[in-house]
Amino acid sequence: MVEAKTDDSTEQKILEAARLVFLEQGMAGARMQDIADRAGINKALLHYYFRSKEKLFEVIFLEAATRFMPRVSILFEADMPVFDKLHAFTDAYISMLMENPFLPAFMIGEMQKQDPTVFLERIWGGKRPAVQIFAKQVEREIAAGIIKPIQPAQLVINLMALCIFPFAARPMAKLVWDINDQQFFALMNERKTSVADFIIDSIRK
């Protein structure tokens, strides 16, 4: 019988093992036994901490999202030019997605299964990203003749789409270009700068 006492170090070991297994095998391919083996524990103990791989994935996702989302607000609120913010955002966002490449698919699935507002508020921790601050800055830089006229919402959506879509479509990208995971992540690493450069070139006046 498993003890009713939890151990933080065991839980962290499980979470780290699960991240690696999800990264290697994907959400659908991962098995609880694989995670238990990677963590060096038995399956009964794994089930004591986490009832299912879906629950385990949710914990990993929320941990990653709650770490990252405050950084998004900090970047939007930061006292720096729009072009610098675009570079900082793409570097931070793509770095996070490289560590957690299955998060986009998980988010899409969860927003289809439950109320998207409740789900997103949970991720944001009650504080939505400060997009209005960024929007006003974009409008000021348009007025100053620094960037071409563009709706701030379009700019942010373009930015997010270019960061997120390759990860959401990773199997397709790998198949189309006949590349393996290592080559895919090398491409994504390049996108930390190329996405921002692409957007900046399109809006620079």
Steps between C-alpha positions, in 0.01 A plus 500: 500500500631846408553739787259794520793736541622691196860591431575819308821355356312196366234723345766714331675187375171382348433837336847514348472142374157574353631809316768287335259220407241744360776673303622171353169321443230765498185507710332215310803272492610544861415224750489524877738202519755690288477797737535277807804329349664833413435630854637179655181419691227238472174564318293478819693789652462702182122447509496611863644838403320536166188303404555519124741628240242768410511631857878487497516689172258762637725558802806538275313735268365722778841517663660611172219744418494661844877548482485653156186717500630755754802550272263588214342780703842623612613517136185682388540750785879543467650839418664405169435567130250283313771334291692397813180362651436290191847345526462438874153350456595257222811387685306435823195344334686266267741399778200403715342305214825316429497382860128412480422432131169322565341794680333661193313180414403453865367857527293465184352175627419640844333812359275275291410280799427774753409867527800680342456799733526286813797311357691813398428685825646201682818525294524875541449475874244780501727745316453523125799591279543877482429520128334843525824653625681351202220613265536862613875482450450367146262788426757751633776356282267508198429868571874565535563349157707210635273221376236470229131522594380165635230398744673401826277191520619389155862546606459290815303228318767483226769474766327223692407306186856499370627378837235238573399346166822305426464321834129430448583362153828330596412154355402660168811720488726201568330293231492773234866592547614145581674605821542343844438655841856630530474679166154633587625653825801649320253677269299620798814634665564712190142629517573666835652782295365443148133540600564838662719609206226399255231697683724802554592509129128493414404792726813719498425829327 
